[in-house]
Amino acid sequence: MRERSGADILTREKQHHDRWAHELEIDQIMVKRSFEASTAPENRFILRKMGKLEDKRLLEVGCGVGEGSIYFTLKGARCTATDYSTGMLHKAKLLARKHKVTIETRRMNAEELHFPDGTFDYVYAANLLHHVRAETALREMHRVCKPGGQVCFWDPLKHNPIINVYRQIAHQVRSPDEAPLDIHFIDTVRTLFSEVSYETFWFLTLWIFVRFYLIERVSPNEQRYWKKIIFEERRLRRTYMRLEWLDRYVKKLWFMERFAWNIAVVATK
């Protein structure tokens, strides 16, 4: 792991995500499926916990191509999408145009959000915190959220050995400074917010990743598995749902939730 100094991290992350944005095909980005598909359990959890979205101000931090902002705009929210990658913001504008919605896009560092305190009813971030200094970004998300508003995010955890092997293999599609969260990061969240709900996802369901690699021979450096599970959700649905049912029981065992791939959090200020 390289030293996580602010300016160097920002430069490397921007370069990585600009390259990724250049590769992305707009027609392959599934906005609705990214939130409602069986293989998107993190966002399904967040949607169940969120309140009314119509006419609410929502900030998406680290928006990437803007699936979140576009989805929430289609649900009636007024969305602002921020990212440090100019390439990603360009693709977000194109994707918004395709879906015939208007979102505000602004280039911004997640650790220094240029908004007044208490600006937004909702702050949403997907797969962001492990790319930045997580606590610093979380405090900024808390600051710009209104009292009574919600900060919603999901990110990978660092504990699962299968995923850690995958991370080593898939080095070409991952940025060099990624630092998946420790399960105890939830304790930091609780110090800032009045109410915190969270759930972990993907344990036995990670069999799908193993199948991609060992049986289907899908190169993890040519296809991002975490995007493939959304794009091919219909094919994977039956297998995923059976394994998710088993995961509910496995995660109840002592300390097993730490070995899930991802954690999703909804925190009320």
GIMOGI-V974408 format. One record per pair of residues at least 24 apart in sequence whose ideal C-beta (glycine too) atoms are under 7 Angstrom apart, sorted by the first residue. I is the first residue (numbers start at 1). J is the second residue. D is the distance in Angstrom with one decimal. If there is no record, write none. Layout:
BEGIN
I_J_D + I_J_D
END
This chain:
BEGIN
2_176_5.8 + 2_177_5.9 + 4_133_6.7 + 4_177_5.9 + 4_179_6.8 + 9_177_4.9 + 10_84_6.2 + 10_109_6.3 + 12_175_6.4 + 12_176_5.8 + 12_177_5.8 + 13_84_6.4 + 13_131_5.6 + 13_175_5.6 + 13_177_6.5 + 14_84_5.4 + 14_85_5.4 + 16_175_4.0 + 17_85_3.7 + 17_87_6.5 + 17_88_5.4 + 18_85_5.3 + 18_86_6.6 + 18_87_3.8 + 21_85_6.1 + 21_87_3.2 + 21_88_4.7 + 21_90_6.8 + 21_91_5.1 + 22_87_6.0 + 24_65_6.2 + 24_91_5.6 + 26_91_6.7 + 26_94_5.5 + 26_95_5.6 + 26_98_6.0 + 28_231_6.4 + 29_65_5.7 + 29_67_6.4 + 29_95_5.9 + 30_230_5.6 + 30_231_6.3 + 31_67_5.0 + 31_70_5.2 + 31_71_5.3 + 31_99_6.4 + 32_71_6.7 + 33_230_5.5 + 33_233_5.9 + 34_67_4.7 + 34_230_5.6 + 35_71_5.1 + 37_230_5.9 + 37_233_4.1 + 38_233_6.1 + 38_237_4.8 + 38_240_5.2 + 38_241_5.6 + 39_229_4.2 + 39_230_6.0 + 39_233_4.7 + 39_236_5.9 + 39_240_5.4 + 40_230_6.2 + 41_201_4.5 + 41_244_6.8 + 42_154_3.8 + 42_201_5.7 + 42_262_5.4 + 42_264_4.1 + 45_199_5.2 + 45_264_4.7 + 46_152_4.7 + 46_154_6.9 + 46_264_5.7 + 46_266_5.8 + 49_197_5.6 + 49_266_3.9 + 50_122_6.9 + 50_150_6.4 + 50_152_6.5 + 50_266_6.9 + 53_77_4.5 + 56_121_4.0 + 56_122_6.0 + 57_119_6.8 + 57_120_4.8 + 57_121_5.1 + 58_120_6.3 + 58_121_6.6 + 58_122_4.3 + 58_124_6.3 + 59_120_4.4 + 59_123_4.9 + 59_144_6.4 + 60_124_5.0 + 61_110_5.0 + 61_123_6.4 + 61_125_4.4 + 61_128_5.9 + 61_141_6.1 + 62_110_5.4 + 62_125_5.5 + 62_128_3.4 + 62_131_6.9 + 63_88_7.0 + 63_92_5.8 + 64_88_5.1 + 65_91_4.4 + 65_92_5.2 + 65_95_5.4 + 66_92_3.1 + 66_95_5.5 + 66_96_6.2 + 66_103_6.3 + 68_124_5.3 + 68_126_5.9 + 69_103_4.5 + 70_95_6.1 + 70_96_5.6 + 70_99_5.2 + 70_101_5.7 + 70_103_6.5 + 73_101_4.5 + 73_103_5.7 + 74_99_6.9 + 74_101_6.3 + 79_103_4.8 + 80_104_4.5 + 80_106_6.6 + 81_105_5.0 + 82_106_5.1 + 82_108_4.0 + 83_107_6.8 + 84_108_6.8 + 84_109_5.6 + 110_137_4.4 + 110_140_6.8 + 111_136_4.6 + 111_137_5.2 + 111_140_6.2 + 112_140_6.9 + 113_140_4.6 + 113_144_5.3 + 115_144_4.6 + 117_143_5.5 + 117_144_6.7 + 118_145_7.0 + 118_146_4.6 + 118_147_6.5 + 119_144_5.0 + 120_144_5.6 + 120_145_5.7 + 120_146_6.4 + 120_149_6.4 + 121_146_5.7 + 121_149_4.8 + 122_149_6.1 + 122_150_5.4 + 122_152_6.6 + 123_151_4.6 + 124_152_4.9 + 124_153_7.0 + 125_153_4.2 + 126_154_5.9 + 127_154_7.0 + 127_155_6.1 + 128_153_6.7 + 128_155_6.9 + 129_153_6.4 + 129_155_4.7 + 129_181_6.4 + 130_155_5.2 + 130_156_5.8 + 130_178_5.3 + 130_179_5.5 + 130_180_4.9 + 130_181_6.0 + 131_175_6.4 + 131_178_6.2 + 134_181_6.2 + 134_185_6.4 + 135_188_5.7 + 138_188_6.9 + 138_189_6.8 + 138_192_7.0 + 139_192_7.0 + 142_192_4.9 + 142_193_7.0 + 142_269_6.3 + 145_269_4.9 + 146_269_7.0 + 147_269_5.6 + 148_268_6.9 + 148_269_6.5 + 149_269_5.3 + 150_266_5.8 + 150_267_6.7 + 150_268_5.4 + 151_267_4.8 + 151_269_6.9 + 152_266_4.9 + 153_265_5.6 + 154_262_5.7 + 154_263_6.5 + 154_264_3.9 + 154_265_7.0 + 155_181_5.3 + 155_262_6.7 + 155_263_6.3 + 156_180_4.3 + 156_181_6.9 + 156_261_6.0 + 156_262_5.4 + 157_181_5.6 + 157_183_5.8 + 157_200_7.0 + 157_258_6.7 + 157_260_6.1 + 157_261_6.7 + 157_262_6.7 + 157_263_5.6 + 158_182_6.0 + 159_183_6.6 + 159_258_4.7 + 159_259_5.4 + 160_259_4.8 + 160_260_6.8 + 160_261_5.9 + 162_206_5.5 + 163_206_6.9 + 163_261_5.3 + 166_209_6.2 + 166_220_6.3 + 169_220_5.3 + 170_220_3.7 + 170_221_5.8 + 172_221_4.0 + 173_220_7.0 + 173_221_5.8 + 173_224_5.2 + 181_263_6.6 + 183_257_7.0 + 183_258_4.2 + 186_265_7.0 + 189_265_6.0 + 189_267_5.5 + 193_267_3.9 + 193_268_5.9 + 193_269_5.8 + 194_268_5.7 + 194_269_6.7 + 195_268_4.1 + 196_265_6.7 + 196_267_4.7 + 197_266_4.9 + 198_263_6.0 + 198_264_6.4 + 198_265_4.5 + 199_264_5.7 + 200_251_6.3 + 200_257_4.5 + 200_260_3.5 + 200_262_6.8 + 200_263_5.0 + 201_260_5.7 + 201_261_6.6 + 201_262_5.0 + 201_264_6.7 + 202_260_5.6 + 202_261_3.6 + 202_262_5.7 + 203_247_4.8 + 203_250_5.5 + 203_251_6.4 + 203_259_6.2 + 203_260_5.1 + 204_243_4.7 + 204_246_5.1 + 204_247_5.2 + 204_250_6.1 + 205_240_5.9 + 205_243_4.3 + 205_244_5.6 + 205_247_5.8 + 206_261_6.2 + 207_243_6.1 + 208_236_5.9 + 208_239_6.5 + 208_240_6.4
END
